[in-house]
Amino acid sequence: MPNRHPLDLVSHWRLQAPVEPVWAALADPSGWPRWWPQVRQVRTLREGGADGVGRVCGITWTTRLPARLMIEVEAIERVRHQRLRGRTRGPLDGEALWLLRSEGGATHLTHVWRVHLVRPWMRWLAPLIRWRHARVMRAGERGLQRHLQTPPRA
């Protein structure tokens, strides 16, 4: 097995919305392209159980670089309104965790993604990966906040 170097990418979001609609938006990756600017496409590669565990999605992300990044995400844990955990495969292998906490009508989210940088060139670019991830996450937070404030269509 190649030497694996972990990189922890941590983000905190505070959304002015109750936990239920935040959970609904996060727990359904197929809807992410509607509110997350860098998510171009989500394809279901394997259906999961009735609770969504075992579902595998291929998520295509855009970057400022002239390339797209496709990551497979397998749902490995779902605790309604509290926690989502997934295993990621592709250029950035690892495990991602979303923690949700309701507080007075707002929702606090913590996202932790531990990726393993297997290739030496990726380790050299770790500061750039961290910086880029922070930008993508900020755009996701803003996009989800706008999405949650948009009234549903009749």
N, CA, C and O atoms as a GROMACS GRO file, in nm:
protein
  616
    1MET      N    1   0.084  -0.118   0.000
    1MET     CA    2   0.000   0.000   0.000
    1MET      C    3   0.089   0.125   0.000
    1MET      O    4   0.184   0.132   0.077
    2PRO      N    5   0.058   0.222  -0.086
    2PRO     CA    6   0.140   0.343  -0.090
    2PRO      C    7   0.131   0.419   0.041
    2PRO      O    8   0.035   0.405   0.118
    3ASN      N    9   0.232   0.499   0.065
    3ASN     CA   10   0.234   0.584   0.185
    3ASN      C   11   0.120   0.685   0.174
    3ASN      O   12   0.107   0.754   0.072
    4ARG      N   13   0.040   0.694   0.278
    4ARG     CA   14  -0.076   0.783   0.275
    4ARG      C   15  -0.054   0.898   0.372
    4ARG      O   16  -0.026   0.877   0.490
    5HIS      N   17  -0.066   1.019   0.322
    5HIS     CA   18  -0.047   1.139   0.403
    5HIS      C   19  -0.182   1.209   0.417
    5HIS      O   20  -0.235   1.261   0.319
    6PRO      N   21  -0.237   1.211   0.539
    6PRO     CA   22  -0.369   1.273   0.555
    6PRO      C   23  -0.362   1.426   0.555
    6PRO      O   24  -0.265   1.486   0.601
    7LEU      N   25  -0.465   1.484   0.503
    7LEU     CA   26  -0.485   1.628   0.505
    7LEU      C   27  -0.627   1.650   0.554
    7LEU      O   28  -0.722   1.606   0.489
    8ASP      N   29  -0.644   1.718   0.667
    8ASP     CA   30  -0.776   1.747   0.720
    8ASP      C   31  -0.824   1.882   0.670
    8ASP      O   32  -0.758   1.984   0.690
    9LEU      N   33  -0.938   1.881   0.605
    9LEU     CA   34  -1.000   2.002   0.553
    9LEU      C   35  -1.126   2.026   0.636
    9LEU      O   36  -1.220   1.946   0.632
   10VAL      N   37  -1.129   2.136   0.711
   10VAL     CA   38  -1.237   2.161   0.806
   10VAL      C   39  -1.305   2.294   0.769
   10VAL      O   40  -1.240   2.395   0.743
   11SER      N   41  -1.439   2.290   0.768
   11SER     CA   42  -1.518   2.410   0.738
   11SER      C   43  -1.631   2.420   0.839
   11SER      O   44  -1.682   2.320   0.889
   12HIS      N   45  -1.670   2.543   0.868
   12HIS     CA   46  -1.783   2.570   0.956
   12HIS      C   47  -1.881   2.662   0.884
   12HIS      O   48  -1.843   2.767   0.833
   13TRP      N   49  -2.006   2.621   0.880
   13TRP     CA   50  -2.111   2.702   0.819
   13TRP      C   51  -2.213   2.737   0.926
   13TRP      O   52  -2.240   2.658   1.016
   14ARG      N   53  -2.268   2.856   0.917
   14ARG     CA   54  -2.383   2.894   1.000
   14ARG      C   55  -2.491   2.942   0.904
   14ARG      O   56  -2.475   3.042   0.835
   15LEU      N   57  -2.600   2.868   0.901
   15LEU     CA   58  -2.710   2.898   0.810
   15LEU      C   59  -2.831   2.946   0.888
   15LEU      O   60  -2.867   2.890   0.990
   16GLN      N   61  -2.892   3.052   0.838
   16GLN     CA   62  -3.011   3.108   0.902
   16GLN      C   63  -3.133   3.031   0.851
   16GLN      O   64  -3.215   3.082   0.775
   17ALA      N   65  -3.142   2.906   0.896
   17ALA     CA   66  -3.253   2.819   0.857
   17ALA      C   67  -3.260   2.705   0.958
   17ALA      O   68  -3.158   2.666   1.015
   18PRO      N   69  -3.379   2.651   0.978
   18PRO     CA   70  -3.392   2.536   1.068
   18PRO      C   71  -3.317   2.414   1.012
   18PRO      O   72  -3.286   2.408   0.893
   19VAL      N   73  -3.288   2.321   1.097
   19VAL     CA   74  -3.208   2.205   1.059
   19VAL      C   75  -3.278   2.117   0.954
   19VAL      O   76  -3.209   2.055   0.872
   20GLU      N   77  -3.411   2.109   0.955
   20GLU     CA   78  -3.481   2.019   0.863
   20GLU      C   79  -3.453   2.049   0.716
   20GLU      O   80  -3.414   1.958   0.643
   21PRO      N   81  -3.470   2.175   0.669
   21PRO     CA   82  -3.441   2.200   0.528
   21PRO      C   83  -3.291   2.193   0.496
   21PRO      O   84  -3.254   2.158   0.384
   22VAL      N   85  -3.205   2.224   0.592
   22VAL     CA   86  -3.061   2.211   0.570
   22VAL      C   87  -3.027   2.064   0.550
   22VAL      O   88  -2.954   2.028   0.457
   23TRP      N   89  -3.081   1.979   0.637
   23TRP     CA   90  -3.058   1.835   0.624
   23TRP      C   91  -3.107   1.785   0.488
   23TRP      O   92  -3.037   1.712   0.419
   24ALA      N   93  -3.228   1.826   0.451
   24ALA     CA   94  -3.286   1.780   0.324
   24ALA      C   95  -3.196   1.816   0.207
   24ALA      O   96  -3.177   1.735   0.116
   25ALA      N   97  -3.140   1.936   0.207
   25ALA     CA   98  -3.054   1.980   0.097
   25ALA      C   99  -2.922   1.902   0.096
   25ALA      O  100  -2.876   1.860  -0.011
   26LEU      N  101  -2.861   1.882   0.212
   26LEU     CA  102  -2.733   1.810   0.217
   26LEU      C  103  -2.749   1.661   0.190
   26LEU      O  104  -2.664   1.601   0.125
   27ALA      N  105  -2.856   1.602   0.239
   27ALA     CA  106  -2.875   1.458   0.227
   27ALA      C  107  -2.913   1.415   0.087
   27ALA      O  108  -2.918   1.295   0.059
   28ASP      N  109  -2.939   1.511  -0.003
   28ASP     CA  110  -2.975   1.479  -0.142
   28ASP      C  111  -2.873   1.539  -0.238
   28ASP      O  112  -2.896   1.646  -0.294
   29PRO      N  113  -2.759   1.472  -0.257
   29PRO     CA  114  -2.656   1.529  -0.344
   29PRO      C  115  -2.704   1.558  -0.486
   29PRO      O  116  -2.646   1.643  -0.554
   30SER      N  117  -2.808   1.488  -0.532
   30SER     CA  118  -2.855   1.514  -0.669
   30SER      C  119  -2.904   1.658  -0.685
   30SER      O  120  -2.909   1.709  -0.797
   31GLY      N  121  -2.940   1.725  -0.574
   31GLY     CA  122  -2.984   1.864  -0.581
   31GLY      C  123  -2.872   1.965  -0.564
   31GLY      O  124  -2.895   2.085  -0.582
   32TRP      N  125  -2.752   1.920  -0.531
   32TRP     CA  126  -2.641   2.013  -0.508
   32TRP      C  127  -2.614   2.107  -0.625
   32TRP      O  128  -2.584   2.224  -0.601
   33PRO      N  129  -2.621   2.062  -0.752
   33PRO     CA  130  -2.592   2.157  -0.862
   33PRO      C  131  -2.686   2.277  -0.864
   33PRO      O  132  -2.651   2.380  -0.923
   34ARG      N  133  -2.802   2.268  -0.802
   34ARG     CA  134  -2.895   2.381  -0.800
   34ARG      C  135  -2.846   2.494  -0.710
   34ARG      O  136  -2.884   2.609  -0.730
   35TRP      N  137  -2.762   2.463  -0.611
   35TRP     CA  138  -2.721   2.568  -0.518
   35TRP      C  139  -2.571   2.578  -0.496
   35TRP      O  140  -2.524   2.679  -0.444
   36TRP      N  141  -2.494   2.477  -0.533
   36TRP     CA  142  -2.349   2.480  -0.510
   36TRP      C  143  -2.282   2.508  -0.644
   36TRP      O  144  -2.279   2.421  -0.731
   37PRO      N  145  -2.228   2.629  -0.662
   37PRO     CA  146  -2.179   2.670  -0.795
   37PRO      C  147  -2.075   2.576  -0.858
   37PRO      O  148  -2.075   2.559  -0.980
   38GLN      N  149  -1.989   2.515  -0.779
   38GLN     CA  150  -1.884   2.431  -0.835
   38GLN      C  151  -1.928   2.288  -0.866
   38GLN      O  152  -1.853   2.212  -0.928
   39VAL      N  153  -2.047   2.250  -0.824
   39VAL     CA  154  -2.096   2.114  -0.853
   39VAL      C  155  -2.166   2.118  -0.989
   39VAL      O  156  -2.270   2.180  -1.004
   40ARG      N  157  -2.107   2.051  -1.085
   40ARG     CA  158  -2.161   2.052  -1.222
   40ARG      C  159  -2.259   1.938  -1.246
   40ARG      O  160  -2.359   1.956  -1.316
   41GLN      N  161  -2.231   1.822  -1.189
   41GLN     CA  162  -2.315   1.706  -1.217
   41GLN      C  163  -2.305   1.607  -1.102
   41GLN      O  164  -2.198   1.588  -1.043
   42VAL      N  165  -2.417   1.543  -1.072
   42VAL     CA  166  -2.420   1.435  -0.974
   42VAL      C  167  -2.494   1.318  -1.039
   42VAL      O  168  -2.607   1.332  -1.085
   43ARG      N  169  -2.426   1.205  -1.043
   43ARG     CA  170  -2.487   1.084  -1.099
   43ARG      C  171  -2.490   0.976  -0.992
   43ARG      O  172  -2.392   0.956  -0.920
   44THR      N  173  -2.603   0.908  -0.981
   44THR     CA  174  -2.612   0.795  -0.890
   44THR      C  175  -2.548   0.675  -0.958
   44THR      O  176  -2.593   0.632  -1.064
   45LEU      N  177  -2.443   0.623  -0.897
   45LEU     CA  178  -2.371   0.508  -0.953
   45LEU      C  179  -2.421   0.376  -0.893
   45LEU      O  180  -2.411   0.271  -0.956
   46ARG      N  181  -2.474   0.384  -0.770
   46ARG     CA  182  -2.531   0.267  -0.705
   46ARG      C  183  -2.634   0.314  -0.605
   46ARG      O  184  -2.609   0.406  -0.526
   47GLU      N  185  -2.750   0.253  -0.607
   47GLU     CA  186  -2.854   0.286  -0.510
   47GLU      C  187  -2.816   0.227  -0.375
   47GLU      O  188  -2.750   0.124  -0.368
   48GLY      N  189  -2.858   0.293  -0.271
   48GLY     CA  190  -2.835   0.243  -0.136
   48GLY      C  191  -2.962   0.184  -0.078
   48GLY      O  192  -3.058   0.158  -0.150
   49GLY      N  193  -2.960   0.163   0.052
   49GLY     CA  194  -3.078   0.112   0.121
   49GLY      C  195  -3.183   0.221   0.135
   49GLY      O  196  -3.164   0.333   0.088
   50ALA      N  197  -3.294   0.187   0.199
   50ALA     CA  198  -3.403   0.283   0.218
   50ALA      C  199  -3.357   0.406   0.295
   50ALA      O  200  -3.412   0.515   0.277
   51ASP      N  201  -3.257   0.389   0.381
   51ASP     CA  202  -3.204   0.502   0.459
   51ASP      C  203  -3.096   0.580   0.385
   51ASP      O  204  -3.045   0.679   0.436
   52GLY      N  205  -3.062   0.536   0.264
   52GLY     CA  206  -2.961   0.605   0.183
   52GLY      C  207  -2.820   0.553   0.204
   52GLY      O  208  -2.731   0.585   0.126
   53VAL      N  209  -2.797   0.473   0.308
   53VAL     CA  210  -2.664   0.419   0.332
   53VAL      C  211  -2.631   0.320   0.221
   53VAL      O  212  -2.714   0.237   0.183
   54GLY      N  213  -2.510   0.330   0.170
   54GLY     CA  214  -2.466   0.245   0.059
   54GLY      C  215  -2.479   0.311  -0.078
   54GLY      O  216  -2.424   0.262  -0.176
   55ARG      N  217  -2.551   0.422  -0.085
   55ARG     CA  218  -2.564   0.493  -0.212
   55ARG      C  219  -2.428   0.549  -0.252
   55ARG      O  220  -2.356   0.603  -0.169
   56VAL      N  221  -2.396   0.536  -0.379
   56VAL     CA  222  -2.271   0.592  -0.432
   56VAL      C  223  -2.306   0.691  -0.541
   56VAL      O  224  -2.378   0.659  -0.636
   57CYS      N  225  -2.254   0.813  -0.527
   57CYS     CA  226  -2.275   0.919  -0.626
   57CYS      C  227  -2.141   0.959  -0.686
   57CYS      O  228  -2.040   0.965  -0.616
   58GLY      N  229  -2.141   0.985  -0.814
   58GLY     CA  230  -2.026   1.046  -0.881
   58GLY      C  231  -2.053   1.194  -0.890
   58GLY      O  232  -2.148   1.236  -0.955
   59ILE      N  233  -1.970   1.275  -0.825
   59ILE     CA  234  -1.990   1.419  -0.821
   59ILE      C  235  -1.879   1.485  -0.902
   59ILE      O  236  -1.760   1.468  -0.872
   60THR      N  237  -1.918   1.560  -1.003
   60THR     CA  238  -1.822   1.632  -1.087
   60THR      C  239  -1.816   1.777  -1.042
   60THR      O  240  -1.917   1.847  -1.040
   61TRP      N  241  -1.697   1.821  -1.005
   61TRP     CA  242  -1.671   1.956  -0.956
   61TRP      C  243  -1.591   2.032  -1.061
   61TRP      O  244  -1.508   1.974  -1.132
   62THR      N  245  -1.616   2.162  -1.070
   62THR     CA  246  -1.532   2.247  -1.154
   62THR      C  247  -1.431   2.316  -1.064
   62THR      O  248  -1.453   2.335  -0.944
   63THR      N  249  -1.321   2.354  -1.125
   63THR     CA  250  -1.219   2.429  -1.054
   63THR      C  251  -1.177   2.544  -1.144
   63THR      O  252  -1.218   2.552  -1.259
   64ARG      N  253  -1.096   2.632  -1.090
   64ARG     CA  254  -1.043   2.741  -1.174
   64ARG      C  255  -0.939   2.689  -1.272
   64ARG      O  256  -0.905   2.755  -1.370
   65LEU      N  257  -0.889   2.570  -1.244
   65LEU     CA  258  -0.797   2.507  -1.338
   65LEU      C  259  -0.878   2.457  -1.457
   65LEU      O  260  -0.999   2.441  -1.446
   66PRO      N  261  -0.812   2.432  -1.570
   66PRO     CA  262  -0.888   2.388  -1.688
   66PRO      C  263  -0.922   2.239  -1.680
   66PRO      O  264  -0.907   2.167  -1.779
   67ALA      N  265  -0.966   2.194  -1.566
   67ALA     CA  266  -0.999   2.052  -1.550
   67ALA      C  267  -1.117   2.039  -1.457
   67ALA      O  268  -1.147   2.127  -1.376
   68ARG      N  269  -1.184   1.927  -1.471
   68ARG     CA  270  -1.293   1.893  -1.379
   68ARG      C  271  -1.244   1.780  -1.290
   68ARG      O  272  -1.156   1.702  -1.328
   69LEU      N  273  -1.302   1.772  -1.175
   69LEU     CA  274  -1.264   1.674  -1.076
   69LEU      C  275  -1.386   1.588  -1.046
   69LEU      O  276  -1.490   1.640  -1.006
   70MET      N  277  -1.374   1.455  -1.064
   70MET     CA  278  -1.485   1.366  -1.034
   70MET      C  279  -1.448   1.282  -0.913
   70MET      O  280  -1.344   1.217  -0.909
   71ILE      N  281  -1.536   1.287  -0.813
   71ILE     CA  282  -1.514   1.214  -0.690
   71ILE      C  283  -1.636   1.127  -0.665
   71ILE      O  284  -1.750   1.174  -0.675
   72GLU      N  285  -1.612   1.001  -0.632
   72GLU     CA  286  -1.721   0.912  -0.590
   72GLU      C  287  -1.738   0.924  -0.440
   72GLU      O  288  -1.641   0.923  -0.365
   73VAL      N  289  -1.864   0.935  -0.397
   73VAL     CA  290  -1.895   0.946  -0.255
   73VAL      C  291  -1.995   0.836  -0.220
   73VAL      O  292  -2.103   0.828  -0.278
   74GLU      N  293  -1.956   0.752  -0.126
   74GLU     CA  294  -2.045   0.646  -0.077
   74GLU      C  295  -2.096   0.685   0.062
   74GLU      O  296  -2.017   0.711   0.152
   75ALA      N  297  -2.228   0.688   0.078
   75ALA     CA  298  -2.288   0.718   0.207
   75ALA      C  299  -2.266   0.599   0.300
   75ALA      O  300  -2.310   0.487   0.271
   76ILE      N  301  -2.198   0.623   0.412
   76ILE     CA  302  -2.171   0.513   0.506
   76ILE      C  303  -2.241   0.532   0.640
   76ILE      O  304  -2.247   0.439   0.721
   77GLU      N  305  -2.293   0.652   0.665
   77GLU     CA  306  -2.369   0.675   0.788
   77GLU      C  307  -2.461   0.795   0.768
   77GLU      O  308  -2.422   0.897   0.710
   78ARG      N  309  -2.585   0.782   0.817
   78ARG     CA  310  -2.682   0.892   0.810
   78ARG      C  311  -2.762   0.890   0.940
   78ARG      O  312  -2.836   0.795   0.966
   79VAL      N  313  -2.748   0.993   1.019
   79VAL     CA  314  -2.828   1.010   1.140
   79VAL      C  315  -2.909   1.137   1.118
   79VAL      O  316  -2.855   1.248   1.122
   80ARG      N  317  -3.037   1.120   1.093
   80ARG     CA  318  -3.126   1.229   1.051
   80ARG      C  319  -3.108   1.354   1.138
   80ARG      O  320  -3.114   1.349   1.261
   81HIS      N  321  -3.086   1.466   1.068
   81HIS     CA  322  -3.073   1.600   1.128
   81HIS      C  323  -2.948   1.615   1.215
   81HIS      O  324  -2.934   1.716   1.284
   82GLN      N  325  -2.858   1.517   1.214
   82GLN     CA  326  -2.739   1.525   1.298
   82GLN      C  327  -2.608   1.502   1.224
   82GLN      O  328  -2.512   1.577   1.242
   83ARG      N  329  -2.605   1.398   1.140
   83ARG     CA  330  -2.474   1.357   1.088
   83ARG      C  331  -2.489   1.284   0.954
   83ARG      O  332  -2.578   1.202   0.935
   84LEU      N  333  -2.398   1.318   0.864
   84LEU     CA  334  -2.380   1.247   0.737
   84LEU      C  335  -2.232   1.212   0.726
   84LEU      O  336  -2.146   1.297   0.750
   85ARG      N  337  -2.205   1.088   0.689
   85ARG     CA  338  -2.065   1.048   0.673
   85ARG      C  339  -2.052   0.971   0.544
   85ARG      O  340  -2.136   0.887   0.512
   86GLY      N  341  -1.945   0.999   0.470
   86GLY     CA  342  -1.924   0.932   0.343
   86GLY      C  343  -1.778   0.901   0.318
   86GLY      O  344  -1.689   0.968   0.370
   87ARG      N  345  -1.756   0.798   0.238
   87ARG     CA  346  -1.622   0.761   0.194
   87ARG      C  347  -1.603   0.816   0.054
   87ARG      O  348  -1.689   0.798  -0.032
   88THR      N  349  -1.490   0.883   0.031
   88THR     CA  350  -1.464   0.942  -0.100
   88THR      C  351  -1.355   0.864  -0.172
   88THR      O  352  -1.259   0.818  -0.110
   89ARG      N  353  -1.372   0.851  -0.303
   89ARG     CA  354  -1.273   0.783  -0.386
   89ARG      C  355  -1.249   0.867  -0.511
   89ARG      O  356  -1.338   0.935  -0.562
   90GLY      N  357  -1.127   0.861  -0.558
   90GLY     CA  358  -1.090   0.937  -0.677
   90GLY      C  359  -0.959   1.006  -0.650
   90GLY      O  360  -0.876   0.955  -0.574
   91PRO      N  361  -0.938   1.121  -0.709
   91PRO     CA  362  -0.811   1.192  -0.687
   91PRO      C  363  -0.789   1.230  -0.540
   91PRO      O  364  -0.675   1.244  -0.496
   92LEU      N  365  -0.898   1.245  -0.466
   92LEU     CA  366  -0.889   1.278  -0.323
   92LEU      C  367  -0.965   1.171  -0.244
   92LEU      O  368  -1.082   1.189  -0.211
   93ASP      N  369  -0.897   1.061  -0.213
   93ASP     CA  370  -0.957   0.953  -0.133
   93ASP      C  371  -0.966   0.997   0.011
   93ASP      O  372  -0.879   1.069   0.061
   94GLY      N  373  -1.070   0.954   0.079
   94GLY     CA  374  -1.079   0.986   0.220
   94GLY      C  375  -1.214   0.959   0.278
   94GLY      O  376  -1.289   0.873   0.232
   95GLU      N  377  -1.245   1.035   0.383
   95GLU     CA  378  -1.373   1.023   0.450
   95GLU      C  379  -1.420   1.163   0.487
   95GLU      O  380  -1.343   1.246   0.536
   96ALA      N  381  -1.548   1.188   0.462
   96ALA     CA  382  -1.606   1.319   0.489
   96ALA      C  383  -1.717   1.305   0.592
   96ALA      O  384  -1.790   1.205   0.594
   97LEU      N  385  -1.730   1.405   0.676
   97LEU     CA  386  -1.829   1.406   0.782
   97LEU      C  387  -1.895   1.542   0.789
   97LEU      O  388  -1.827   1.645   0.798
   98TRP      N  389  -2.029   1.544   0.785
   98TRP     CA  390  -2.107   1.664   0.807
   98TRP      C  391  -2.173   1.649   0.944
   98TRP      O  392  -2.240   1.548   0.969
   99LEU      N  393  -2.155   1.745   1.032
   99LEU     CA  394  -2.221   1.747   1.162
   99LEU      C  395  -2.315   1.867   1.165
   99LEU      O  396  -2.273   1.979   1.137
  100LEU      N  397  -2.440   1.844   1.199
  100LEU     CA  398  -2.541   1.949   1.202
  100LEU      C  399  -2.585   1.971   1.347
  100LEU      O  400  -2.601   1.876   1.424
  101ARG      N  401  -2.604   2.098   1.382
  101ARG     CA  402  -2.651   2.132   1.517
  101ARG      C  403  -2.747   2.249   1.504
  101ARG      O  404  -2.715   2.352   1.447
  102SER      N  405  -2.866   2.230   1.560
  102SER     CA  406  -2.969   2.332   1.557
  102SER      C  407  -2.950   2.424   1.677
  102SER      O  408  -2.924   2.379   1.789
  103GLU      N  409  -2.964   2.555   1.652
  103GLU     CA  410  -2.952   2.652   1.760
  103GLU      C  411  -3.041   2.772   1.732
  103GLU      O  412  -3.008   2.856   1.649
  104GLY      N  413  -3.153   2.778   1.801
  104GLY     CA  414  -3.242   2.894   1.791
  104GLY      C  415  -3.288   2.927   1.651
  104GLY      O  416  -3.286   3.045   1.613
  105GLY      N  417  -3.327   2.832   1.573
  105GLY     CA  418  -3.374   2.857   1.437
  105GLY      C  419  -3.265   2.859   1.332
  105GLY      O  420  -3.295   2.860   1.213
  106ALA      N  421  -3.139   2.860   1.374
  106ALA     CA  422  -3.026   2.853   1.281
  106ALA      C  423  -2.967   2.712   1.285
  106ALA      O  424  -2.996   2.634   1.376
  107THR      N  425  -2.884   2.682   1.187
  107THR     CA  426  -2.817   2.552   1.183
  107THR      C  427  -2.668   2.575   1.171
  107THR      O  428  -2.621   2.647   1.082
  108HIS      N  429  -2.594   2.514   1.259
  108HIS     CA  430  -2.448   2.515   1.254
  108HIS      C  431  -2.403   2.385   1.190
  108HIS      O  432  -2.449   2.277   1.227
  109LEU      N  433  -2.314   2.398   1.093
  109LEU     CA  434  -2.259   2.280   1.026
  109LEU      C  435  -2.108   2.280   1.043
  109LEU      O  436  -2.042   2.383   1.034
  110THR      N  437  -2.056   2.163   1.069
  110THR     CA  438  -1.912   2.144   1.064
  110THR      C  439  -1.887   2.034   0.962
  110THR      O  440  -1.949   1.928   0.968
  111HIS      N  441  -1.798   2.061   0.870
  111HIS     CA  442  -1.762   1.963   0.768
  111HIS      C  443  -1.614   1.930   0.785
  111HIS      O  444  -1.529   2.019   0.784
  112VAL      N  445  -1.584   1.803   0.801
  112VAL     CA  446  -1.447   1.757   0.814
  112VAL      C  447  -1.424   1.655   0.704
  112VAL      O  448  -1.496   1.555   0.693
  113TRP      N  449  -1.324   1.680   0.623
  113TRP     CA  450  -1.289   1.586   0.515
  113TRP      C  451  -1.143   1.551   0.531
  113TRP      O  452  -1.055   1.636   0.512
  114ARG      N  453  -1.117   1.428   0.566
  114ARG     CA  454  -0.978   1.380   0.577
  114ARG      C  455  -0.946   1.310   0.445
  114ARG      O  456  -0.997   1.203   0.415
  115VAL      N  457  -0.859   1.375   0.368
  115VAL     CA  458  -0.818   1.317   0.240
  115VAL      C  459  -0.676   1.263   0.255
  115VAL      O  460  -0.596   1.311   0.336
  116HIS      N  461  -0.647   1.163   0.175
  116HIS     CA  462  -0.514   1.102   0.177
  116HIS      C  463  -0.442   1.138   0.047
  116HIS      O  464  -0.486   1.105  -0.062
  117LEU      N  465  -0.332   1.206   0.063
  117LEU     CA  466  -0.253   1.251  -0.052
  117LEU      C  467  -0.148   1.145  -0.081
  117LEU      O  468  -0.042   1.141  -0.018
  118VAL      N  469  -0.179   1.060  -0.176
  118VAL     CA  470  -0.094   0.945  -0.206
  118VAL      C  471   0.022   0.984  -0.297
  118VAL      O  472   0.134   0.937  -0.278
  119ARG      N  473  -0.004   1.068  -0.393
  119ARG     CA  474   0.100   1.104  -0.490
  119ARG      C  475   0.186   1.219  -0.437
  119ARG      O  476   0.133   1.314  -0.378
  120PRO      N  477   0.317   1.212  -0.456
  120PRO     CA  478   0.405   1.318  -0.405
  120PRO      C  479   0.366   1.458  -0.453
  120PRO      O  480   0.372   1.552  -0.374
  121TRP      N  481   0.327   1.474  -0.578
  121TRP     CA  482   0.293   1.606  -0.629
  121TRP      C  483   0.172   1.663  -0.554
  121TRP      O  484   0.161   1.785  -0.538
  122MET      N  485   0.081   1.576  -0.509
  122MET     CA  486  -0.034   1.624  -0.433
  122MET      C  487   0.010   1.678  -0.297
  122MET      O  488  -0.044   1.777  -0.249
  123ARG      N  489   0.107   1.612  -0.236
  123ARG     CA  490   0.157   1.660  -0.107
  123ARG      C  491   0.223   1.796  -0.123
  123ARG      O  492   0.210   1.881  -0.035
  124TRP      N  493   0.292   1.818  -0.232
  124TRP     CA  494   0.354   1.948  -0.257
  124TRP      C  495   0.248   2.057  -0.273
  124TRP      O  496   0.269   2.173  -0.238
  125LEU      N  497   0.133   2.017  -0.328
  125LEU     CA  498   0.026   2.114  -0.352
  125LEU      C  499  -0.074   2.123  -0.237
  125LEU      O  500  -0.179   2.186  -0.252
  126ALA      N  501  -0.045   2.062  -0.124
  126ALA     CA  502  -0.139   2.062  -0.010
  126ALA      C  503  -0.186   2.202   0.028
  126ALA      O  504  -0.306   2.220   0.051
  127PRO      N  505  -0.099   2.304   0.035
  127PRO     CA  506  -0.149   2.439   0.068
  127PRO      C  507  -0.250   2.491  -0.036
  127PRO      O  508  -0.348   2.556   0.000
  128LEU      N  509  -0.226   2.462  -0.162
  128LEU     CA  510  -0.319   2.504  -0.267
  128LEU      C  511  -0.450   2.427  -0.256
  128LEU      O  512  -0.558   2.485  -0.274
  129ILE      N  513  -0.443   2.298  -0.227
  129ILE     CA  514  -0.565   2.217  -0.210
  129ILE      C  515  -0.646   2.272  -0.093
  129ILE      O  516  -0.768   2.284  -0.104
  130ARG      N  517  -0.582   2.303   0.018
  130ARG     CA  518  -0.650   2.358   0.135
  130ARG      C  519  -0.717   2.492   0.101
  130ARG      O  520  -0.833   2.516   0.138
  131TRP      N  521  -0.645   2.580   0.032
  131TRP     CA  522  -0.698   2.711  -0.005
  131TRP      C  523  -0.818   2.696  -0.100
  131TRP      O  524  -0.921   2.761  -0.081
  132ARG      N  525  -0.803   2.611  -0.200
  132ARG     CA  526  -0.911   2.592  -0.298
  132ARG      C  527  -1.034   2.532  -0.231
  132ARG      O  528  -1.146   2.574  -0.259
  133HIS      N  529  -1.013   2.435  -0.143
  133HIS     CA  530  -1.125   2.374  -0.073
  133HIS      C  531  -1.201   2.478   0.010
  133HIS      O  532  -1.324   2.477   0.011
  134ALA      N  533  -1.129   2.567   0.077
  134ALA     CA  534  -1.195   2.671   0.156
  134ALA      C  535  -1.282   2.760   0.068
  134ALA      O  536  -1.393   2.798   0.108
  135ARG      N  537  -1.235   2.793  -0.050
  135ARG     CA  538  -1.313   2.877  -0.143
  135ARG      C  539  -1.440   2.804  -0.190
  135ARG      O  540  -1.548   2.863  -0.196
  136VAL      N  541  -1.425   2.677  -0.224
  136VAL     CA  542  -1.539   2.597  -0.269
  136VAL      C  543  -1.643   2.586  -0.158
  136VAL      O  544  -1.763   2.595  -0.183
  137MET      N  545  -1.597   2.566  -0.035
  137MET     CA  546  -1.689   2.553   0.078
  137MET      C  547  -1.760   2.685   0.107
  137MET      O  548  -1.879   2.684   0.137
  138ARG      N  549  -1.690   2.797   0.099
  138ARG     CA  550  -1.756   2.927   0.120
  138ARG      C  551  -1.865   2.949   0.015
  138ARG      O  552  -1.973   2.999   0.047
  139ALA      N  553  -1.836   2.912  -0.109
  139ALA     CA  554  -1.936   2.927  -0.216
  139ALA      C  555  -2.054   2.835  -0.189
  139ALA      O  556  -2.169   2.872  -0.216
  140GLY      N  557  -2.030   2.715  -0.138
  140GLY     CA  558  -2.138   2.624  -0.104
  140GLY      C  559  -2.225   2.679   0.008
  140GLY      O  560  -2.347   2.669   0.001
  141GLU      N  561  -2.163   2.736   0.109
  141GLU     CA  562  -2.239   2.796   0.220
  141GLU      C  563  -2.328   2.909   0.170
  141GLU      O  564  -2.447   2.913   0.202
  142ARG      N  565  -2.272   2.999   0.090
  142ARG     CA  566  -2.352   3.111   0.036
  142ARG      C  567  -2.464   3.059  -0.054
  142ARG      O  568  -2.577   3.108  -0.047
  143GLY      N  569  -2.431   2.960  -0.138
  143GLY     CA  570  -2.532   2.905  -0.229
  143GLY      C  571  -2.645   2.836  -0.155
  143GLY      O  572  -2.762   2.852  -0.191
  144LEU      N  573  -2.612   2.760  -0.051
  144LEU     CA  574  -2.716   2.692   0.025
  144LEU      C  575  -2.801   2.794   0.101
  144LEU      O  576  -2.923   2.777   0.110
  145GLN      N  577  -2.740   2.898   0.155
  145GLN     CA  578  -2.818   3.001   0.225
  145GLN      C  579  -2.918   3.066   0.129
  145GLN      O  580  -3.034   3.084   0.165
  146ARG      N  581  -2.874   3.101   0.009
  146ARG     CA  582  -2.966   3.159  -0.091
  146ARG      C  583  -3.077   3.061  -0.127
  146ARG      O  584  -3.194   3.098  -0.135
  147HIS      N  585  -3.038   2.936  -0.148
  147HIS     CA  586  -3.134   2.830  -0.184
  147HIS      C  587  -3.242   2.816  -0.076
  147HIS      O  588  -3.360   2.803  -0.108
  148LEU      N  589  -3.201   2.819   0.048
  148LEU     CA  590  -3.295   2.801   0.159
  148LEU      C  591  -3.387   2.923   0.176
  148LEU      O  592  -3.497   2.910   0.231
  149GLN      N  593  -3.344   3.038   0.129
  149GLN     CA  594  -3.427   3.160   0.140
  149GLN      C  595  -3.519   3.180   0.021
  149GLN      O  596  -3.608   3.265   0.025
  150THR      N  597  -3.498   3.103  -0.084
  150THR     CA  598  -3.580   3.116  -0.204
  150THR      C  599  -3.714   3.046  -0.182
  150THR      O  600  -3.716   2.927  -0.147
  151PRO      N  601  -3.826   3.117  -0.200
  151PRO     CA  602  -3.955   3.051  -0.180
  151PRO      C  603  -3.975   2.941  -0.284
  151PRO      O  604  -3.934   2.956  -0.399
  152PRO      N  605  -4.039   2.830  -0.243
  152PRO     CA  606  -4.064   2.722  -0.340
  152PRO      C  607  -4.157   2.769  -0.452
  152PRO      O  608  -4.244   2.854  -0.431
  153ARG      N  609  -4.135   2.713  -0.569
  153ARG     CA  610  -4.221   2.749  -0.684
  153ARG      C  611  -4.356   2.682  -0.670
  153ARG      O  612  -4.368   2.568  -0.624
  154ALA      N  613  -4.459   2.755  -0.712
  154ALA     CA  614  -4.597   2.703  -0.702
  154ALA      C  615  -4.628   2.608  -0.815
  154ALA      O  616  -4.739   2.555  -0.822
   0.00000   0.00000   0.00000
